[in-house]
Amino acid sequence: MTELLDERGSLGSRRLGGIAWPLALPVLRVIMVGLACTAAWLVTLAATGGGAFPPPTLVAVVAMLPVNVACLWLVARLVRRDGGRLRDLVGARRGHVLRDILWGVLWLFVLYIPFSLTIVLTMWLLHGDETLARFETAFFDAATLPPFDTVAWSVLAIIAVITFAPLNAPAEEFVYRGYAQRGLTRRLPVWVGIGVPAAIYALQHVFYAPTPDAVVVFVAAFFVWGLGAGIIAHRQGRLLPIIVAHGLVNLLMTLPALVIPFVATGVTP
């Protein structure tokens, strides 16, 4: 009996140890995002004397640069420690780059349908007949913008376009749909392995929400996006197509900031 209990205890310890980093890594990213947004807000406050928390999305996006670099480095270390390579998570195939890009475009449209419907449904549940009117203020509050001049907004926009999509998309996919999801689905039921990273991914976006309404909407919508992306990554067994979809979203939402540098919102990771 003692040997049986020891064996079960050993198996339980191995299972717990096996999911420790897959759980800890996405939680760590959420903490890093929160700290980066707080630091960006404090710097903005010290420089201009204005601006509410959380900082405008464009400012927060620029603050993600060190977070994304740190996450990419950490994932690479963890994957290498486990005897793998990042390219194994990506799953790029020679001669299939165009096909993978087309898959990414397809998944972009597939994911945006439930994502958009969730935004509308959540707003309707919150406000009923006033939904359309509330859309005007739920995701943007001009009164909270820091008093940066056009040059400052332009510099932020350039940094965002150059760094955000190329780094944020792979960093988030490696963390949530790559290392975390793969590690959890190997040791837990698949729906748990997909659902838990999706929930943590949704919580991360609280730090980009400018109003209480946006907090609720972002959590719901990005949970749906995370579930869809997780299912796609699990079924395809690789991340490249979903990285392409994610990167296109980030790029399309940062590019307008170059044309209208004083617009500091509207960027969704």
Buried (B, 14 or more C-beta within 10 A) or exposed (E): EEEEEEEEEEEEEEEEEBBEBBBEBBEBBBEBBBBBBBEBBEBBBEEBEEBBBBBBBBBBBBBBBEBBEBBBEBBBEBBEEEEBEBEBBBBEEEEEEEEBBEBBBBBBEBBBEBBEEBBBBBBBEBBEEEBEEBBEEBBBBEEBBBEBEEEBBBEBBBBBBEBBBBBBBBBBBBBBBBBBBBBBBEBBEBEEBBBBBBBBBBBBBBBBBBBEBBBBBBBBBBBBBBBBBBBBBBEBEBBBBBBBBBBBBBBEBBBBBEEEBBBBBBBBB
